[in-house]
Amino acid sequence: LVENVLRTAIFEQGEMQLRKEKIDLHAIIRQVIRNIEIQVRKRKGEIITHLDASDSIIEGDGLHITNVIYNLIDNAIKYSADTPRVEIFTRDGIAEIAIAFRDNGIGISRENQKRIFEKLYRVPTGNIHNVKGFGLGLSYVKGVIEKHGGSVDVSSELKKGSTFTIHIPRTHEKENQSALV
């Protein structure tokens, strides 16, 4: 919690400096899945990947991008009913890569979708408080992705699950695969 509050405070003051380097999004996704696998298995769930982007290299801050991916997968698991099923897709864009996280969770109403990226906002769940959190994760996700020049959006339907999609510019020249002779 303290770490997330500090991150959020730094974002608001505009002081966060990204340490950009070439990172492989597919490798980060696989590593996060390995780290979170026990949590998924405990609930007899599964994470399925469709890593279809042909170029998964971006210039980005590996620590923050890892935190973003962890946060989105963790939320998908936490907000799934009984047996979580999370699917992760990557696809190529013109100058970007898109990563979608689809779950079989409780879903988010249209009115709440408008506010979920606000700091400290949590979707009201009535008397059910079985999911711990402080409403910082998605505002952090949005801040990191926007700081990378990207965007994040959500598509959701109550009782049918949610899909969070992030778009991140590659900001590197695709290396020429064929040498000129």
FENCOR-V332000 format. One record per backbone hydrogen bond with DSSP energy under -1.0 kcal/mol. CO is the residue of the C=O (numbers start at 1). NH is the residue of the N-H. E is the energy in kcal/mol with one decimal. If there is no record, write none. Layout:
CO,NH,E + CO,NH,E
This chain:
1,5,-2.6 + 2,6,-2.6 + 3,7,-2.5 + 4,8,-2.6 + 5,9,-2.6 + 6,10,-2.5 + 7,11,-2.3 + 8,12,-2.4 + 9,13,-1.7 + 10,15,-1.8 + 11,14,-1.2 + 21,60,-2.6 + 23,58,-2.4 + 24,28,-2.1 + 25,29,-2.8 + 26,30,-2.4 + 27,31,-2.2 + 28,32,-2.6 + 29,33,-2.4 + 30,34,-2.3 + 31,35,-2.0 + 32,36,-1.5 + 33,37,-1.2 + 36,40,-1.5 + 37,41,-2.9 + 38,42,-2.3 + 40,45,-2.6 + 41,44,-2.1 + 46,86,-2.5 + 48,88,-2.6 + 50,52,-1.7 + 50,90,-2.2 + 56,25,-3.1 + 58,23,-2.9 + 60,21,-1.9 + 61,65,-2.7 + 62,66,-2.2 + 63,67,-2.2 + 64,68,-2.3 + 65,69,-2.4 + 66,70,-2.7 + 67,71,-2.7 + 68,72,-2.3 + 69,73,-2.3 + 70,74,-3.0 + 71,75,-2.6 + 72,76,-1.9 + 73,77,-2.0 + 74,78,-3.0 + 75,79,-2.7 + 77,80,-1.4 + 79,106,-2.5 + 84,46,-2.3 + 86,48,-3.1 + 87,102,-3.1 + 88,50,-3.1 + 89,100,-2.5 + 90,52,-1.2 + 91,98,-2.6 + 95,170,-2.6 + 96,93,-2.8 + 97,168,-2.6 + 98,91,-1.9 + 99,166,-2.8 + 100,89,-2.4 + 101,164,-2.2 + 102,87,-3.0 + 106,159,-3.4 + 109,113,-2.0 + 112,115,-1.4 + 112,116,-1.2 + 115,118,-2.4 + 118,121,-1.6 + 125,128,-1.6 + 135,120,-2.4 + 136,140,-2.1 + 137,141,-2.4 + 138,142,-2.5 + 139,143,-2.3 + 140,144,-2.8 + 141,145,-2.5 + 142,146,-2.6 + 143,147,-2.1 + 144,148,-1.3 + 145,150,-2.9 + 146,149,-1.8 + 151,167,-2.8 + 153,165,-2.6 + 155,163,-2.7 + 157,160,-2.3 + 161,157,-2.1 + 162,103,-2.6 + 163,155,-2.1 + 164,101,-2.9 + 165,153,-2.3 + 166,99,-2.6 + 167,151,-1.7 + 168,97,-2.3 + 170,59,-1.4
